[in-house]
Amino acid sequence: MRNSKAITLEEAIHKSGLKDGMTISFHHHFRGGDKVVNMVVAKLAEMGFKNLHLAASSLSDVHAPLIEHIKAGVITKISTSGLRGELANEISHGLMEEPVVFRSHGGRGSAIASGELHIDVAFLGASSADELGNACGYSRSDNAKSICGSLGYALPDARYADHVIVITDDLVAYPNMPMSIAAADVESVVVVDSVGDSSKISAGAIRDSKNPRDILLAKQAAKVVINSGLFNDGFSIQTGTGGASLAVVKYIREEMLARGIKASFALGGITAHMVKLHEEGLIEKLIDVQSFDKVAAESIKTDPFHQEVSSVDYASGEHKGSAVHALDIVILSALEVDEDFNVNVLVGSDGIIRGAIGGHQDTAADSALSIIVCPLLRGRIPCVVPKVTTLITPGKSVDVVVTEYGIAVNPARPEVAERLSAAGLPVVDIHALSAKASSIIGTPDPLPFGKKVVGVVMNRDGSVLDKIFNI
């Protein structure tokens, strides 16, 4: 094609005008199967770049090679929603001089749109693209290698970055339609062997659990939903990534059929469970910021009522049209919940960063009812505690906490407690749950935190919520 933008990665980097100290961005739609971050940063190191700010929507186990690039001074600052694996472990122990800035997905979208998080060059992996840069997370050709579905977390980067480089392993004929990223926003297209392993999208935190405790928790959470007063025709719902929270939709299905009610929409990361209910006519529309498995990724390609949404339109607290403002019920997981209903989903009981804020803050704040599902204990580790290790979601945004030892309702929601009690559900005081955990395992020793700040947790409005110290 005469106007082709297809060039090599090195040529694209030169063309971008990238300089030391600038900000580069990436999305995480391939999750544990992502190949773009490591590929690009290795090339930047080879080309001699230093002091770069890496602004990824999230980072995971697969990004351990970044450790050496941090040590070499290629990357000196990171902004992200989450960290996992060896990279998270090293950063938790003080690898970086600059603390990592953690934002929710909605907070990141808002920060990019407002210019608070300014992106100089965005490197965006796509499952297919044409030579002008029209790109998406699936392919209509028979040669598709890496399907991820929605590119919701890449869309703010594509719109607001100074320079956009699309990286794909499936170059298709122009025009690649429908597109997620439009050619008008793209400066260069780079074709590589592989941008990601689709089989690893649903690995890790996203799991369809067969654990009896998770099933018990899911059933209890489903009863909370059903008796919440919001389980009416046209309700809307989102679930988090934990096994118990994901399973809730399976247990509300039968009650939906029995009552003859439908959900107006399901929001957020869309799974095969949600797609099944949609195809059965029980959920009218799917609003998808991230496809959590291959079934969801394939569905968004063909179903006009399964729509991709940018992280700004999904969960920005600043954007009046964001979908979370219309959300009725959200079911989320937690590492810890404390006696003030504050939630930690980022730092483990050992002080190591091992998770992501994701949309936790956003959906809890804006939904009509936020339900946290977590066991009282994980092994010898308490999940209901006097005070969370790291504050991620403020307690004022949390309405119900479901454990296998009872259901705690925020005192700010007495009407919810009354409904659940009237339905015969075991409503208990959050302090009683914390005391129960302590009576079983005792009081853990304080964590040996140092004095170096390794992470700063931002609230979705741009204020600082908490700091993470080195362990």
Buried (B, 14 or more C-beta within 10 A) or exposed (E): EEEEBBBEBEEBBEBBEBEEEBBBBBBBBBBBBBBBBBBBBBBBBEEEBBEBBBBBBBBBBBBBBBBEBBEEEBBBBBBBBBBBBBBBBBBBBBBBEBBBBBBBBBBBBBBBBEEEBBBBBBBBBBBBBBBBBBBBBBBBEEEBBBBBBBBBBBBBBBBBBBBBBBBBBBBBEBEBEEBBBEBEBBBBBBBBEBBBBBEBBBBBBBBBBEBEBBBBBBBBBBBBBBBBEBBEEEBBBBBBBBBBBBBBBBBBBEBBEEEEBBBBBBBBBBBBBBBBBBEEEBBBBBBBBBBBBBBBBBBBBEBEEBBBBBBBBBBBBBBEEBBBBBBBBBBBBBBBBBBBBBBBBBBBBEBBBBBBBBBBBBBBBBBBBBBBBBBBBBEEBBBBBBEBBBBBBBBEBBBBBBBBBBBBBBEEBEEBBEBBBEEEBEBBEBEBBBBBBBEEEEEEEEBEBEEBBBBBBBBBEBEEBBEBBBB
